[in-house]
Amino acid sequence: MKMKLTLIKKILFYIILFFPAFLLISCNDKPSDLAVNLLPDTVKIETISTFDTVLITGKQVYMPKYPIFNTGAVFIGRHDDLIASTLLNFAWLPDTLGNLKEDQIESVVMNMFPERYAYGDTIGGSFGFDIYQVTKAWRPDSTTYDSLFVSPANYFGEKITSWDGKIELKDTIDKIQINLPAKLIIEWLKTEMKLDSATNTMKPKRIPNWGLAFIPKENSNVVHRFIGSAPNQMISTSIIVTYKNTGQDTVSYLNLLSGVDVTYLKTSNVDTNSIVVQNGLNYWTKIDFDLTMIPKFSGIHKAQFELTLDPSKSRNGNVPLDSVLEMGYFIDNQRVNGFTYYGARESGSNKYIFSSITSIVQYHNKYGKTFTLELMPNSIFNQARELERLTFYGLNATEVEKRPQLKVIYSLNPAYLEPQK
């Protein structure tokens, strides 16, 4: 019995001794074709950047066809080479006061509401504007500064009145009140008989008018922002007309609110050798990328884009420069934004960092194509309600480290590492 136990112990000892050896031998077998692509030592990490490769091939500073109107703010004034003029048309003109006479009107008072934002000399600046009647149809989406003031420049009638003064940028700013002539309102209220298709009868219909133009005086050196028209906004430029009722000793009031308003801006001093984003004027910059040297279907792990601000060429009003910018990839002519990225200013520096534009690099790596991203202000609030200009060093800046930078980390698809069959 004792001999049998000794034999069994020996057998177990040899099994334990030789079993690992069998395992080691089996691990030396060549892996299957399927498994070879999963081995960790086949992953090759690569890094590419603008310091060693031309990845950014061009750029273009331009003004997109992106009309800004009825956003709740308008600008009037001048500063340096920037000129801001506003056209405004009033809503709620009735068809029922066409017989009102000029001597019935007791007062016509226009109220304008300045805001705290200003661009230019806000301390000792001179500010004033002339008001003209607009005599020709205009459209926010097609009328331009040049068509209004350069050619054909025939949109305005006689000057109605002017306003000069200093706007104190307090927490609560006093409204501006301007008296307008009664004959202007009489002209706006004129009607003519038109066929009403609903009732098949002739009814009085108001003759269209085209509103007012607010044009800054030559000696102005500050641009002020005023509350403008916007959906669901209760306050904007208004006209209150006080008139006597026909054949009565009572008076009534007609309250007209701005219905359509748009600011037309002009500047000539934009550095197209740099990368420029400007609110209000709506300057954007297209940036062209070429990453076709990265093999197709690579794994794109990280793509980071950086810009360096040139403070000497940037401009801001009485608020800091925007700390966040937007960059988009448009997939069609309707400017549908297929990819959107946000870049933030690095604290304590002039660097604006788009920490990840990885998805657009991944997208185009599949097809081996070049692509263009458009740098723009972030949100309609900045685009329509401020005038800040951010100028970044361009592609040919003398200091190489201040040029736009792109860094990409990627890994090759293991299929590229397999021997050709």
DRENNU-323597 format. One record per residue (C-alpha): residue number from 1; residue in three letters; x, y, z. Coordinates in Angstrom, 2 decimals. Example, Ala and Ser with C-alpha at 12.3 -4.5 7.8 and 13.67 -1.06 7.14 Angstrom:
2
R   nr  rest       px       py       pz
R    1   ALA    12.30    -4.50     7.80
R    2   SER    13.67    -1.06     7.14
END
This chain:
421
R   nr  rest       px       py       pz
R    1   MET     0.00     0.00     0.00
R    2   LYS     2.86     2.27     0.92
R    3   MET     4.53     1.53    -2.46
R    4   LYS     1.34     2.51    -4.37
R    5   LEU     1.16     5.90    -2.57
R    6   THR     4.82     6.53    -3.36
R    7   LEU     4.20     5.76    -7.07
R    8   ILE     1.20     8.10    -7.24
R    9   LYS     3.23    10.96    -5.65
R   10   LYS     5.99    10.48    -8.25
R   11   ILE     3.51    10.60   -11.12
R   12   LEU     1.95    13.83    -9.77
R   13   PHE     5.42    15.34    -9.32
R   14   TYR     6.37    14.71   -12.98
R   15   ILE     3.04    16.08   -14.21
R   16   ILE     3.55    19.32   -12.26
R   17   LEU     7.15    19.56   -13.44
R   18   PHE     6.55    19.10   -17.18
R   19   PHE     3.11    20.77   -17.68
R   20   PRO     4.51    24.38   -17.79
R   21   ALA     7.05    23.24   -20.37
R   22   PHE     4.24    22.09   -22.64
R   23   LEU     2.56    25.50   -22.20
R   24   LEU     5.71    27.38   -23.13
R   25   ILE     6.16    25.31   -26.26
R   26   SER     2.58    25.95   -27.36
R   27   CYS     3.02    29.75   -26.88
R   28   ASN     5.71    29.78   -29.54
R   29   ASP     3.28    28.76   -32.23
R   30   LYS     2.63    31.39   -34.93
R   31   PRO    -0.61    33.29   -34.20
R   32   SER    -3.48    33.12   -36.61
R   33   ASP    -3.90    35.70   -39.39
R   34   LEU    -6.88    37.10   -37.51
R   35   ALA    -5.05    37.53   -34.22
R   36   VAL    -1.94    39.17   -35.62
R   37   ASN    -3.80    42.47   -36.01
R   38   LEU    -4.64    42.46   -32.33
R   39   LEU    -1.13    42.11   -31.00
R   40   PRO    -0.11    45.20   -29.01
R   41   ASP     3.36    45.42   -30.48
R   42   THR     1.89    46.08   -33.96
R   43   VAL     0.53    49.52   -32.93
R   44   LYS     2.80    52.32   -34.09
R   45   ILE     2.17    55.78   -32.61
R   46   GLU     3.07    58.73   -34.83
R   47   THR     3.12    62.49   -34.23
R   48   ILE     2.97    65.17   -36.88
R   49   SER     2.85    68.95   -36.47
R   50   THR     3.28    72.24   -38.28
R   51   PHE     6.80    72.45   -36.83
R   52   ASP     7.99    69.67   -39.13
R   53   THR     5.36    69.47   -41.89
R   54   VAL     3.25    71.91   -43.91
R   55   LEU    -0.24    71.11   -42.63
R   56   ILE    -1.84    74.54   -43.07
R   57   THR    -1.68    75.53   -46.73
R   58   GLY    -3.61    78.80   -46.91
R   59   LYS    -6.09    81.22   -45.42
R   60   GLN    -8.55    83.89   -46.53
R   61   VAL   -10.02    86.80   -44.56
R   62   TYR   -13.51    87.52   -45.86
R   63   MET   -17.01    88.75   -45.01
R   64   PRO   -19.62    85.98   -45.30
R   65   LYS   -23.10    86.69   -46.61
R   66   TYR   -24.59    86.50   -43.19
R   67   PRO   -26.93    89.48   -42.70
R   68   ILE   -27.28    90.66   -39.11
R   69   PHE   -30.49    92.49   -38.29
R   70   ASN   -33.19    92.58   -35.62
R   71   THR   -30.81    91.15   -33.06
R   72   GLY   -31.64    93.64   -30.31
R   73   ALA   -28.79    96.08   -30.91
R   74   VAL   -27.74    98.78   -33.40
R   75   PHE   -24.65   100.99   -33.61
R   76   ILE   -24.13   104.65   -34.50
R   77   GLY   -20.80   106.49   -34.56
R   78   ARG   -17.21   106.59   -35.79
R   79   HIS   -13.85   105.49   -34.43
R   80   ASP   -10.57   105.38   -36.36
R   81   ASP   -11.57   104.01   -39.76
R   82   LEU   -14.79   102.35   -38.52
R   83   ILE   -18.09   103.97   -39.50
R   84   ALA   -21.44   102.73   -38.16
R   85   SER   -24.74   103.94   -39.63
R   86   THR   -28.17   102.50   -38.91
R   87   LEU   -31.37   102.23   -40.97
R   88   LEU   -34.59   101.73   -39.09
R   89   ASN   -38.16   101.19   -40.24
R   90   PHE   -41.13   101.53   -37.88
R   91   ALA   -43.95    99.05   -37.41
R   92   TRP   -47.56    99.39   -36.32
R   93   LEU   -48.44   102.26   -38.65
R   94   PRO   -52.24   102.13   -39.03
R   95   ASP   -54.30   102.43   -42.21
R   96   THR   -56.99   104.42   -40.40
R   97   LEU   -55.28   107.79   -39.90
R   98   GLY   -54.76   108.77   -43.52
R   99   ASN   -57.00   111.85   -43.08
R  100   LEU   -55.07   113.22   -40.12
R  101   LYS   -53.96   116.84   -40.65
R  102   GLU   -50.62   118.32   -39.67
R  103   ASP   -52.23   120.91   -37.37
R  104   GLN   -53.84   118.11   -35.35
R  105   ILE   -50.46   116.77   -34.28
R  106   GLU   -49.28   118.24   -31.00
R  107   SER   -45.92   116.44   -30.71
R  108   VAL   -43.75   113.75   -32.27
R  109   VAL   -41.08   112.46   -29.89
R  110   MET   -38.60   109.71   -30.71
R  111   ASN   -37.05   107.78   -27.81
R  112   MET   -33.70   106.02   -28.21
R  113   PHE   -32.14   103.81   -25.54
R  114   PRO   -28.31   103.76   -25.32
R  115   GLU   -26.58   100.79   -23.73
R  116   ARG   -23.34   100.66   -21.76
R  117   TYR   -21.26    99.21   -24.56
R  118   ALA   -19.16   101.69   -26.56
R  119   TYR   -16.22   101.46   -28.97
R  120   GLY   -13.72   104.30   -29.17
R  121   ASP   -13.07   107.33   -26.98
R  122   THR   -15.52   106.76   -24.13
R  123   ILE   -13.90   109.40   -21.86
R  124   GLY   -13.75   112.62   -23.83
R  125   GLY   -15.18   111.45   -27.11
R  126   SER   -17.34   113.57   -29.39
R  127   PHE   -20.62   112.02   -30.51
R  128   GLY   -23.43   113.14   -32.78
R  129   PHE   -25.53   111.97   -35.70
R  130   ASP   -27.82   113.31   -38.42
R  131   ILE   -31.24   111.81   -39.16
R  132   TYR   -32.40   111.48   -42.76
R  133   GLN   -35.61   110.21   -44.26
R  134   VAL   -35.06   107.07   -46.33
R  135   THR   -36.80   107.46   -49.69
R  136   LYS   -35.95   104.17   -51.39
R  137   ALA   -36.68   100.55   -50.57
R  138   TRP   -33.87    98.68   -48.82
R  139   ARG   -33.43    95.11   -47.66
R  140   PRO   -31.35    93.89   -44.71
R  141   ASP   -30.16    90.86   -46.66
R  142   SER   -29.08    92.60   -49.86
R  143   THR   -28.51    96.34   -49.32
R  144   THR   -24.86    97.12   -48.54
R  145   TYR   -22.89    99.99   -47.10
R  146   ASP   -21.48   100.78   -50.54
R  147   SER   -24.88   100.85   -52.22
R  148   LEU   -26.11   103.27   -49.55
R  149   PHE   -23.16   105.63   -49.41
R  150   VAL   -20.96   105.07   -52.48
R  151   SER   -23.07   104.06   -55.46
R  152   PRO   -25.87   104.74   -56.27
R  153   ALA   -26.03   106.57   -52.89
R  154   ASN   -29.52   107.89   -53.60
R  155   TYR   -31.42   106.39   -50.68
R  156   PHE   -31.84   109.50   -48.55
R  157   GLY   -33.96   112.62   -48.71
R  158   GLU   -33.43   115.82   -46.81
R  159   LYS   -31.91   115.89   -43.37
R  160   ILE   -34.69   115.93   -40.78
R  161   THR   -32.77   116.80   -37.62
R  162   SER   -29.57   116.13   -35.68
R  163   TRP   -28.49   115.15   -32.19
R  164   ASP   -25.24   115.98   -30.42
R  165   GLY   -24.22   115.18   -26.88
R  166   LYS   -22.30   112.99   -24.49
R  167   ILE   -23.75   109.67   -23.39
R  168   GLU   -22.73   108.88   -19.84
R  169   LEU   -22.09   105.13   -19.53
R  170   LYS   -23.76   104.70   -16.15
R  171   ASP   -25.53   101.67   -14.69
R  172   THR   -28.79   103.33   -15.72
R  173   ILE   -28.44   105.43   -18.87
R  174   ASP   -30.91   108.16   -19.69
R  175   LYS   -32.85   107.74   -22.90
R  176   ILE   -32.35   110.20   -25.75
R  177   GLN   -35.44   112.16   -26.79
R  178   ILE   -35.57   113.80   -30.22
R  179   ASN   -38.42   115.90   -31.60
R  180   LEU   -39.43   115.05   -35.16
R  181   PRO   -41.51   117.20   -37.55
R  182   ALA   -45.25   116.55   -37.78
R  183   LYS   -45.12   116.52   -41.59
R  184   LEU   -42.97   113.37   -41.48
R  185   ILE   -45.72   111.45   -39.67
R  186   ILE   -48.40   112.82   -41.99
R  187   GLU   -46.42   111.48   -44.93
R  188   TRP   -46.04   108.07   -43.26
R  189   LEU   -49.78   107.87   -42.57
R  190   LYS   -50.88   108.61   -46.15
R  191   THR   -53.11   105.99   -47.71
R  192   GLU   -54.40   105.12   -51.15
R  193   MET   -57.41   103.08   -52.20
R  194   LYS   -56.53    99.48   -53.04
R  195   LEU   -58.63    96.46   -53.92
R  196   ASP   -59.03    94.16   -50.94
R  197   SER   -59.03    90.66   -52.41
R  198   ALA   -60.74    89.18   -49.34
R  199   THR   -63.85    91.40   -49.64
R  200   ASN   -63.48    92.43   -53.29
R  201   THR   -63.90    96.08   -52.26
R  202   MET   -61.71    99.15   -52.37
R  203   LYS   -60.12    99.98   -49.04
R  204   PRO   -57.52   102.51   -47.88
R  205   LYS   -54.03   101.01   -47.69
R  206   ARG   -51.04   102.82   -46.28
R  207   ILE   -48.42   103.95   -48.79
R  208   PRO   -45.11   102.26   -47.89
R  209   ASN   -42.35   104.31   -46.32
R  210   TRP   -38.77   103.29   -45.75
R  211   GLY   -37.98   104.69   -42.33
R  212   LEU   -35.05   106.73   -41.05
R  213   ALA   -31.27   106.72   -41.41
R  214   PHE   -28.95   107.60   -38.51
R  215   ILE   -25.61   108.76   -39.90
R  216   PRO   -22.73   109.77   -37.58
R  217   LYS   -21.25   113.23   -37.80
R  218   GLU   -17.76   113.62   -39.22
R  219   ASN   -16.31   114.75   -35.88
R  220   SER   -17.58   111.74   -33.95
R  221   ASN   -14.86   109.53   -32.45
R  222   VAL   -16.89   106.99   -30.52
R  223   VAL   -19.46   104.34   -31.51
R  224   HIS   -22.42   103.79   -29.21
R  225   ARG   -24.76   100.82   -29.04
R  226   PHE   -28.54   101.31   -28.76
R  227   ILE   -31.31    98.85   -28.00
R  228   GLY   -32.69    97.58   -31.29
R  229   SER   -35.59    95.50   -32.46
R  230   ALA   -35.72    91.77   -31.77
R  231   PRO   -38.41    89.09   -31.48
R  232   ASN   -40.26    89.36   -28.16
R  233   GLN   -38.33    92.48   -27.17
R  234   MET   -40.52    95.07   -25.49
R  235   ILE   -38.14    98.06   -25.62
R  236   SER   -36.53    99.54   -28.72
R  237   THR   -36.44   102.87   -30.51
R  238   SER   -39.97   104.27   -30.52
R  239   ILE   -41.92   107.30   -31.70
R  240   ILE   -44.83   108.64   -29.66
R  241   VAL   -47.25   110.81   -31.61
R  242   THR   -49.74   112.95   -29.66
R  243   TYR   -52.64   114.20   -31.81
R  244   LYS   -56.06   115.78   -31.42
R  245   ASN   -59.02   113.65   -32.36
R  246   THR   -61.00   115.03   -35.28
R  247   GLY   -63.91   117.23   -34.08
R  248   GLN   -63.13   116.58   -30.41
R  249   ASP   -61.22   118.22   -27.59
R  250   THR   -59.53   114.95   -26.63
R  251   VAL   -56.11   113.68   -27.62
R  252   SER   -54.87   110.23   -28.59
R  253   TYR   -51.46   108.64   -28.77
R  254   LEU   -49.85   106.63   -31.52
R  255   ASN   -46.90   104.50   -30.44
R  256   LEU   -44.58   103.32   -33.21
R  257   LEU   -41.85   100.74   -32.50
R  258   SER   -38.88    99.89   -34.67
R  259   GLY   -39.82    96.91   -36.80
R  260   VAL   -36.71    96.29   -38.88
R  261   ASP   -33.30    97.74   -38.06
R  262   VAL   -29.83    97.03   -39.34
R  263   THR   -26.43    98.62   -38.84
R  264   TYR   -24.18    99.11   -41.86
R  265   LEU   -20.50    99.14   -40.95
R  266   LYS   -17.46   100.11   -42.97
R  267   THR   -13.74    99.81   -42.33
R  268   SER   -10.70    99.78   -44.57
R  269   ASN    -7.98    98.78   -42.15
R  270   VAL    -8.08    94.97   -42.06
R  271   ASP    -4.77    93.13   -42.20
R  272   THR    -5.42    90.33   -44.68
R  273   ASN    -1.93    88.91   -44.09
R  274   SER    -3.05    87.96   -40.59
R  275   ILE    -5.93    85.83   -39.35
R  276   VAL    -8.80    88.15   -38.43
R  277   VAL   -12.12    87.78   -36.63
R  278   GLN   -14.24    90.88   -36.09
R  279   ASN   -17.66    91.22   -34.54
R  280   GLY   -20.26    93.52   -36.07
R  281   LEU   -18.43    93.85   -39.38
R  282   ASN   -18.46    90.07   -39.39
R  283   TYR   -14.98    89.32   -40.65
R  284   TRP   -14.20    85.61   -40.63
R  285   THR   -11.13    83.67   -41.78
R  286   LYS   -11.03    80.48   -43.80
R  287   ILE    -8.09    78.21   -42.94
R  288   ASP    -7.05    75.43   -45.33
R  289   PHE    -5.64    72.15   -44.02
R  290   ASP    -3.84    69.32   -45.82
R  291   LEU    -3.28    66.11   -43.84
R  292   THR    -3.22    63.76   -46.78
R  293   MET     0.27    62.56   -45.76
R  294   ILE    -1.36    60.62   -42.90
R  295   PRO    -2.22    57.16   -44.25
R  296   LYS    -5.92    56.56   -44.79
R  297   PHE    -7.87    54.84   -42.03
R  298   SER    -5.29    55.70   -39.39
R  299   GLY    -6.43    55.99   -35.81
R  300   ILE    -6.54    59.72   -35.03
R  301   HIS    -6.06    60.01   -31.28
R  302   LYS    -5.68    63.77   -30.89
R  303   ALA    -5.67    66.87   -33.09
R  304   GLN    -5.11    70.24   -31.43
R  305   PHE    -5.09    73.66   -33.10
R  306   GLU    -3.59    76.85   -31.67
R  307   LEU    -3.59    80.53   -32.61
R  308   THR    -1.54    83.35   -31.13
R  309   LEU    -3.18    86.75   -30.68
R  310   ASP    -1.39    89.87   -31.92
R  311   PRO    -2.53    92.50   -29.36
R  312   SER    -0.96    95.36   -31.33
R  313   LYS    -3.38    94.78   -34.21
R  314   SER    -6.44    93.86   -32.14
R  315   ARG    -9.14    96.32   -31.08
R  316   ASN   -11.77    96.30   -28.36
R  317   GLY   -14.36    98.63   -26.87
R  318   ASN   -15.12    98.99   -23.18
R  319   VAL   -15.27    95.21   -22.73
R  320   PRO   -12.39    92.69   -22.92
R  321   LEU   -11.60    90.87   -26.14
R  322   ASP   -13.61    87.70   -26.65
R  323   SER   -12.06    84.80   -24.76
R  324   VAL   -13.89    82.12   -26.79
R  325   LEU   -13.98    81.70   -30.56
R  326   GLU   -15.77    79.27   -32.83
R  327   MET   -14.50    77.28   -35.78
R  328   GLY   -16.81    75.39   -38.11
R  329   TYR   -16.86    73.09   -41.09
R  330   PHE   -19.77    73.77   -43.44
R  331   ILE   -21.07    70.85   -45.40
R  332   ASP   -23.12    72.74   -48.02
R  333   ASN   -23.90    76.17   -49.45
R  334   GLN   -26.67    76.68   -46.92
R  335   ARG   -23.92    76.98   -44.28
R  336   VAL   -25.15    73.99   -42.33
R  337   ASN   -22.42    73.48   -39.79
R  338   GLY   -21.36    69.86   -39.89
R  339   PHE   -18.64    70.22   -37.25
R  340   THR   -18.26    72.95   -34.62
R  341   TYR   -15.29    73.55   -32.37
R  342   TYR   -14.63    76.07   -29.62
R  343   GLY   -11.29    77.60   -28.74
R  344   ALA   -10.56    79.39   -25.47
R  345   ARG    -7.88    81.86   -24.54
R  346   GLU    -5.28    80.31   -22.30
R  347   SER    -5.15    82.12   -18.96
R  348   GLY    -2.34    84.64   -18.80
R  349   SER    -1.26    84.24   -22.42
R  350   ASN    -2.16    85.22   -25.98
R  351   LYS    -2.78    81.60   -27.01
R  352   TYR    -6.24    80.53   -28.18
R  353   ILE    -6.41    76.74   -28.04
R  354   PHE    -8.88    74.48   -29.82
R  355   SER    -8.11    71.49   -27.65
R  356   SER    -9.65    68.96   -30.01
R  357   ILE   -10.53    69.14   -33.68
R  358   THR   -10.01    65.40   -33.83
R  359   SER   -13.36    64.52   -35.38
R  360   ILE   -12.84    66.56   -38.57
R  361   VAL    -9.37    65.05   -39.04
R  362   GLN   -10.82    61.57   -38.56
R  363   TYR   -13.60    62.37   -41.04
R  364   HIS   -11.28    63.50   -43.82
R  365   ASN    -8.62    60.89   -43.13
R  366   LYS   -11.06    58.27   -44.37
R  367   TYR   -11.16    59.93   -47.80
R  368   GLY    -7.66    61.38   -48.02
R  369   LYS    -8.96    64.89   -48.73
R  370   THR    -7.96    68.41   -47.81
R  371   PHE   -10.48    70.56   -45.92
R  372   THR   -11.23    74.12   -44.80
R  373   LEU   -12.38    75.37   -41.40
R  374   GLU   -13.88    78.82   -40.85
R  375   LEU   -12.87    80.86   -37.82
R  376   MET   -15.65    83.12   -36.55
R  377   PRO   -17.01    84.91   -33.48
R  378   ASN   -18.72    82.74   -30.92
R  379   SER   -22.52    83.17   -30.82
R  380   ILE   -24.83    85.77   -32.33
R  381   PHE   -24.40    87.88   -29.18
R  382   ASN   -20.78    88.60   -30.06
R  383   GLN   -21.38    88.82   -33.79
R  384   ALA   -24.20    91.34   -33.53
R  385   ARG   -23.69    93.21   -30.28
R  386   GLU   -19.96    93.99   -30.15
R  387   LEU   -17.30    95.37   -32.49
R  388   GLU   -14.12    93.71   -31.15
R  389   ARG   -11.42    92.77   -33.65
R  390   LEU    -9.11    89.84   -32.88
R  391   THR    -6.02    89.65   -35.07
R  392   PHE    -3.85    86.55   -34.94
R  393   TYR    -0.38    85.97   -36.35
R  394   GLY    -0.53    84.60   -39.88
R  395   LEU     1.11    81.71   -41.69
R  396   ASN     4.22    83.71   -42.53
R  397   ALA     4.80    85.44   -39.21
R  398   THR     8.48    86.18   -38.55
R  399   GLU     8.38    84.39   -35.20
R  400   VAL     7.67    80.79   -36.18
R  401   GLU     6.30    79.84   -32.77
R  402   LYS     3.51    82.45   -33.17
R  403   ARG     2.21    81.01   -36.44
R  404   PRO    -0.92    78.83   -36.34
R  405   GLN    -0.03    75.41   -34.98
R  406   LEU    -1.60    72.02   -35.55
R  407   LYS    -0.48    68.88   -33.74
R  408   VAL    -1.83    65.43   -34.58
R  409   ILE    -1.20    62.15   -32.77
R  410   TYR    -2.23    59.05   -34.68
R  411   SER    -1.54    55.34   -34.99
R  412   LEU    -1.19    53.37   -38.18
R  413   ASN    -3.79    50.78   -38.97
R  414   PRO    -2.08    47.37   -38.30
R  415   ALA    -2.94    46.35   -41.86
R  416   TYR    -0.21    48.75   -43.04
R  417   LEU     2.36    46.77   -41.02
R  418   GLU     1.56    43.40   -42.56
R  419   PRO     3.82    42.05   -45.33
R  420   GLN     2.47    42.63   -48.83
R  421   LYS     0.88    39.47   -50.23
END
